[in-house]
Amino acid sequence: MSAEPKMVAPAEAEKLAREAVQNYANACNLQTPEDAGNALMKLLSITALTMSALVGSEDAAARLEGTAEFVRRAGRNMKMERPQ
């Protein structure tokens, strides 16, 4: 009898998320900061709606509000490669 697969560790989930966002940004062929903002907002919107469907709208909204506060405080320190 095999064990149920478990969710990846938080560090692995972050690595996978960064790779997914980088791949998405590259596929969108971003040309300007405005392009980046628009495309990433679309990704965030779809992600938020998916999270709402899976965990409920109140939980999803609370998580997004917490993330918004984190971005206000620490977002400028985030390092990501520019799309290639």
C-alpha positions as protocol buffer text, in pm:
chain_id: "A"
residue {
  index: 1
  type: MET
  ca { x: 0 y: 0 z: 0 }
}
residue {
  index: 2
  type: SER
  ca { x: 163 y: 327 z: -111 }
}
residue {
  index: 3
  type: ALA
  ca { x: 139 y: 653 z: 80 }
}
residue {
  index: 4
  type: GLU
  ca { x: -60 y: 943 z: -56 }
}
residue {
  index: 5
  type: PRO
  ca { x: 158 y: 1202 z: -231 }
}
residue {
  index: 6
  type: LYS
  ca { x: 220 y: 1502 z: -7 }
}
residue {
  index: 7
  type: MET
  ca { x: 236 y: 1866 z: -104 }
}
residue {
  index: 8
  type: VAL
  ca { x: 587 y: 1988 z: -178 }
}
residue {
  index: 9
  type: ALA
  ca { x: 779 y: 2176 z: 89 }
}
residue {
  index: 10
  type: PRO
  ca { x: 732 y: 2556 z: 103 }
}
residue {
  index: 11
  type: ALA
  ca { x: 1075 y: 2622 z: -50 }
}
residue {
  index: 12
  type: GLU
  ca { x: 996 y: 2393 z: -344 }
}
residue {
  index: 13
  type: ALA
  ca { x: 653 y: 2556 z: -388 }
}
residue {
  index: 14
  type: GLU
  ca { x: 821 y: 2898 z: -402 }
}
residue {
  index: 15
  type: LYS
  ca { x: 1075 y: 2773 z: -657 }
}
residue {
  index: 16
  type: LEU
  ca { x: 796 y: 2630 z: -874 }
}
residue {
  index: 17
  type: ALA
  ca { x: 596 y: 2953 z: -846 }
}
residue {
  index: 18
  type: ARG
  ca { x: 895 y: 3166 z: -949 }
}
residue {
  index: 19
  type: GLU
  ca { x: 959 y: 2941 z: -1248 }
}
residue {
  index: 20
  type: ALA
  ca { x: 591 y: 2954 z: -1350 }
}
residue {
  index: 21
  type: VAL
  ca { x: 581 y: 3335 z: -1329 }
}
residue {
  index: 22
  type: GLN
  ca { x: 907 y: 3365 z: -1525 }
}
residue {
  index: 23
  type: ASN
  ca { x: 773 y: 3131 z: -1795 }
}
residue {
  index: 24
  type: TYR
  ca { x: 444 y: 3325 z: -1809 }
}
residue {
  index: 25
  type: ALA
  ca { x: 625 y: 3660 z: -1834 }
}
residue {
  index: 26
  type: ASN
  ca { x: 847 y: 3527 z: -2111 }
}
residue {
  index: 27
  type: ALA
  ca { x: 547 y: 3384 z: -2300 }
}
residue {
  index: 28
  type: CYS
  ca { x: 370 y: 3722 z: -2276 }
}
residue {
  index: 29
  type: ASN
  ca { x: 661 y: 3893 z: -2457 }
}
residue {
  index: 30
  type: LEU
  ca { x: 653 y: 4191 z: -2220 }
}
residue {
  index: 31
  type: GLN
  ca { x: 794 y: 4509 z: -2371 }
}
residue {
  index: 32
  type: THR
  ca { x: 729 y: 4777 z: -2108 }
}
residue {
  index: 33
  type: PRO
  ca { x: 669 y: 4807 z: -1734 }
}
residue {
  index: 34
  type: GLU
  ca { x: 303 y: 4871 z: -1821 }
}
residue {
  index: 35
  type: ASP
  ca { x: 293 y: 4540 z: -2011 }
}
residue {
  index: 36
  type: ALA
  ca { x: 439 y: 4368 z: -1705 }
}
residue {
  index: 37
  type: GLY
  ca { x: 183 y: 4527 z: -1473 }
}
residue {
  index: 38
  type: ASN
  ca { x: -108 y: 4434 z: -1699 }
}
residue {
  index: 39
  type: ALA
  ca { x: 2 y: 4075 z: -1761 }
}
residue {
  index: 40
  type: LEU
  ca { x: 92 y: 4008 z: -1400 }
}
residue {
  index: 41
  type: MET
  ca { x: -237 y: 4161 z: -1281 }
}
residue {
  index: 42
  type: LYS
  ca { x: -418 y: 3918 z: -1513 }
}
residue {
  index: 43
  type: LEU
  ca { x: -221 y: 3630 z: -1364 }
}
residue {
  index: 44
  type: LEU
  ca { x: -298 y: 3752 z: -1012 }
}
residue {
  index: 45
  type: SER
  ca { x: -667 y: 3786 z: -1094 }
}
residue {
  index: 46
  type: ILE
  ca { x: -694 y: 3433 z: -1233 }
}
residue {
  index: 47
  type: THR
  ca { x: -495 y: 3298 z: -937 }
}
residue {
  index: 48
  type: ALA
  ca { x: -717 y: 3482 z: -688 }
}
residue {
  index: 49
  type: LEU
  ca { x: -1035 y: 3350 z: -846 }
}
residue {
  index: 50
  type: THR
  ca { x: -893 y: 2998 z: -848 }
}
residue {
  index: 51
  type: MET
  ca { x: -795 y: 3028 z: -481 }
}
residue {
  index: 52
  type: SER
  ca { x: -1143 y: 3159 z: -400 }
}
residue {
  index: 53
  type: ALA
  ca { x: -1300 y: 2857 z: -568 }
}
residue {
  index: 54
  type: LEU
  ca { x: -1074 y: 2618 z: -376 }
}
residue {
  index: 55
  type: VAL
  ca { x: -1057 y: 2771 z: -26 }
}
residue {
  index: 56
  type: GLY
  ca { x: -1353 y: 3011 z: -19 }
}
residue {
  index: 57
  type: SER
  ca { x: -1377 y: 3380 z: -91 }
}
residue {
  index: 58
  type: GLU
  ca { x: -1325 y: 3501 z: 267 }
}
residue {
  index: 59
  type: ASP
  ca { x: -1006 y: 3299 z: 311 }
}
residue {
  index: 60
  type: ALA
  ca { x: -883 y: 3400 z: -35 }
}
residue {
  index: 61
  type: ALA
  ca { x: -952 y: 3770 z: 31 }
}
residue {
  index: 62
  type: ALA
  ca { x: -775 y: 3756 z: 368 }
}
residue {
  index: 63
  type: ARG
  ca { x: -470 y: 3595 z: 209 }
}
residue {
  index: 64
  type: LEU
  ca { x: -464 y: 3854 z: -70 }
}
residue {
  index: 65
  type: GLU
  ca { x: -498 y: 4140 z: 179 }
}
residue {
  index: 66
  type: GLY
  ca { x: -207 y: 3998 z: 378 }
}
residue {
  index: 67
  type: THR
  ca { x: -3 y: 3973 z: 59 }
}
residue {
  index: 68
  type: ALA
  ca { x: -90 y: 4333 z: -34 }
}
residue {
  index: 69
  type: GLU
  ca { x: 38 y: 4451 z: 304 }
}
residue {
  index: 70
  type: PHE
  ca { x: 355 y: 4247 z: 261 }
}
residue {
  index: 71
  type: VAL
  ca { x: 411 y: 4402 z: -84 }
}
residue {
  index: 72
  type: ARG
  ca { x: 370 y: 4751 z: 64 }
}
residue {
  index: 73
  type: ARG
  ca { x: 636 y: 4678 z: 326 }
}
residue {
  index: 74
  type: ALA
  ca { x: 887 y: 4456 z: 147 }
}
residue {
  index: 75
  type: GLY
  ca { x: 804 y: 4431 z: -221 }
}
residue {
  index: 76
  type: ARG
  ca { x: 1079 y: 4664 z: -339 }
}
residue {
  index: 77
  type: ASN
  ca { x: 1333 y: 4413 z: -211 }
}
residue {
  index: 78
  type: MET
  ca { x: 1199 y: 4129 z: -430 }
}
residue {
  index: 79
  type: LYS
  ca { x: 1453 y: 4008 z: -682 }
}
residue {
  index: 80
  type: MET
  ca { x: 1349 y: 3841 z: -1007 }
}
residue {
  index: 81
  type: GLU
  ca { x: 1524 y: 3808 z: -1338 }
}
residue {
  index: 82
  type: ARG
  ca { x: 1393 y: 4026 z: -1616 }
}
residue {
  index: 83
  type: PRO
  ca { x: 1200 y: 3830 z: -1878 }
}
residue {
  index: 84
  type: GLN
  ca { x: 1425 y: 3699 z: -2154 }
}
